[in-house]
Amino acid sequence: MSAPDTNVEKQEKKHKSALGGMGVAVLFAVVLLVGLVAFVIINGNDPEGSDAVVDGRTGEVIVTE
């Protein structure tokens, strides 16, 4: 059940700062998420200096030098 005398414009005006703060928090979270994704992509896990390679089809270990 809702209140019988609701004034949506008045409620929106009263809660404008709280809604704005939530919007800023969501925007900040999105920026952090994009930064995390970029960091993970840039610093990918590329193998360096591996002495052996496993052939995925046969499972045979091939020694490289």
Distance bins in CASP14 RR format, pairs under 12 A and 6 or more apart:
PFRMAT RR
TARGET T0000
AUTHOR 0000-0000-0000
RMODE 2
METHOD distances of the structure
MODEL  1
2 8 0 0 0 0 0 1 0 0 0 0 0
2 11 0 0 0 0 0 1 0 0 0 0 0
3 11 0 0 0 0 0 1 0 0 0 0 0
5 11 0 0 0 0 0 1 0 0 0 0 0
6 12 0 0 0 0 0 1 0 0 0 0 0
6 14 0 0 0 0 0 1 0 0 0 0 0
7 13 0 0 0 0 1 0 0 0 0 0 0
7 14 0 0 0 0 1 0 0 0 0 0 0
8 14 0 0 0 0 0 1 0 0 0 0 0
8 15 0 0 0 0 0 1 0 0 0 0 0
9 15 0 0 0 0 0 1 0 0 0 0 0
9 16 0 0 0 0 0 1 0 0 0 0 0
10 16 0 0 0 0 0 1 0 0 0 0 0
11 18 0 0 0 0 0 1 0 0 0 0 0
11 19 0 0 0 0 0 1 0 0 0 0 0
12 18 0 0 0 0 0 1 0 0 0 0 0
12 19 1 0 0 1 0 0 0 0 0 0 0
12 20 0 0 0 0 0 1 0 0 0 0 0
13 19 0 0 0 0 0 1 0 0 0 0 0
15 21 0 0 0 0 0 1 0 0 0 0 0
15 22 0 0 0 0 1 0 0 0 0 0 0
16 22 0 0 0 0 0 1 0 0 0 0 0
16 23 0 0 0 0 0 1 0 0 0 0 0
17 23 0 0 0 0 0 1 0 0 0 0 0
17 24 0 0 0 0 0 1 0 0 0 0 0
18 24 0 0 0 0 0 1 0 0 0 0 0
18 25 0 0 0 0 0 1 0 0 0 0 0
19 25 0 0 0 0 0 1 0 0 0 0 0
19 26 0 0 0 0 0 1 0 0 0 0 0
20 26 0 0 0 0 1 0 0 0 0 0 0
20 27 0 0 0 0 1 0 0 0 0 0 0
20 28 0 0 0 0 0 1 0 0 0 0 0
21 27 0 0 0 0 1 0 0 0 0 0 0
21 28 0 0 0 0 1 0 0 0 0 0 0
21 29 0 0 0 0 0 1 0 0 0 0 0
22 28 0 0 0 0 0 1 0 0 0 0 0
22 29 0 0 0 0 0 1 0 0 0 0 0
23 29 0 0 0 0 1 0 0 0 0 0 0
23 30 0 0 0 0 1 0 0 0 0 0 0
24 30 0 0 0 0 0 1 0 0 0 0 0
24 31 0 0 0 0 0 1 0 0 0 0 0
25 31 0 0 0 0 0 1 0 0 0 0 0
25 32 0 0 0 0 0 1 0 0 0 0 0
26 32 0 0 0 0 0 1 0 0 0 0 0
26 33 0 0 0 0 0 1 0 0 0 0 0
27 33 0 0 0 0 0 1 0 0 0 0 0
27 34 0 0 0 0 0 1 0 0 0 0 0
28 34 0 0 0 0 0 1 0 0 0 0 0
28 35 0 0 0 0 0 1 0 0 0 0 0
29 35 0 0 0 0 0 1 0 0 0 0 0
29 36 0 0 0 0 0 1 0 0 0 0 0
30 36 0 0 0 0 0 1 0 0 0 0 0
30 37 0 0 0 0 0 1 0 0 0 0 0
31 37 0 0 0 0 0 1 0 0 0 0 0
31 38 0 0 0 0 0 1 0 0 0 0 0
32 38 0 0 0 0 0 1 0 0 0 0 0
32 39 0 0 0 0 0 1 0 0 0 0 0
33 39 0 0 0 0 0 1 0 0 0 0 0
33 40 0 0 0 0 0 1 0 0 0 0 0
34 40 0 0 0 0 0 1 0 0 0 0 0
34 41 0 0 0 0 0 1 0 0 0 0 0
35 41 0 0 0 0 1 0 0 0 0 0 0
35 42 0 0 0 0 1 0 0 0 0 0 0
35 43 0 0 0 0 0 1 0 0 0 0 0
36 42 0 0 0 0 0 1 0 0 0 0 0
36 43 0 0 0 0 0 1 0 0 0 0 0
37 43 0 0 0 0 0 1 0 0 0 0 0
37 44 0 0 0 0 0 1 0 0 0 0 0
38 44 0 0 0 0 0 1 0 0 0 0 0
47 53 0 0 0 0 1 0 0 0 0 0 0
47 54 0 0 0 0 0 1 0 0 0 0 0
47 64 0 0 0 0 0 1 0 0 0 0 0
49 64 0 0 0 0 1 0 0 0 0 0 0
49 65 0 0 0 0 0 1 0 0 0 0 0
50 61 0 0 0 0 0 1 0 0 0 0 0
50 62 0 0 0 0 0 1 0 0 0 0 0
50 63 0 0 0 0 0 1 0 0 0 0 0
50 64 1 0 0 1 0 0 0 0 0 0 0
50 65 0 0 0 0 0 1 0 0 0 0 0
51 61 0 0 0 0 1 0 0 0 0 0 0
51 62 0 0 0 0 0 1 0 0 0 0 0
51 63 1 0 0 1 0 0 0 0 0 0 0
51 64 1 0 0 1 0 0 0 0 0 0 0
51 65 1 0 0 1 0 0 0 0 0 0 0
52 59 0 0 0 0 0 1 0 0 0 0 0
52 60 0 0 0 0 0 1 0 0 0 0 0
52 61 1 0 1 0 0 0 0 0 0 0 0
52 62 1 0 0 1 0 0 0 0 0 0 0
52 63 1 0 1 0 0 0 0 0 0 0 0
52 64 1 0 0 1 0 0 0 0 0 0 0
52 65 0 0 0 0 0 1 0 0 0 0 0
53 59 0 0 0 0 0 1 0 0 0 0 0
53 60 0 0 0 0 1 0 0 0 0 0 0
53 61 1 0 0 1 0 0 0 0 0 0 0
53 62 1 0 1 0 0 0 0 0 0 0 0
53 63 0 0 0 0 1 0 0 0 0 0 0
53 64 1 0 1 0 0 0 0 0 0 0 0
53 65 0 0 0 0 0 1 0 0 0 0 0
54 60 1 0 0 1 0 0 0 0 0 0 0
54 61 1 0 1 0 0 0 0 0 0 0 0
54 62 1 0 0 1 0 0 0 0 0 0 0
54 63 0 0 0 0 0 1 0 0 0 0 0
54 64 0 0 0 0 0 1 0 0 0 0 0
55 61 1 0 0 1 0 0 0 0 0 0 0
55 62 1 0 0 1 0 0 0 0 0 0 0
55 63 0 0 0 0 0 1 0 0 0 0 0
55 64 0 0 0 0 0 1 0 0 0 0 0
56 62 0 0 0 0 0 1 0 0 0 0 0
END
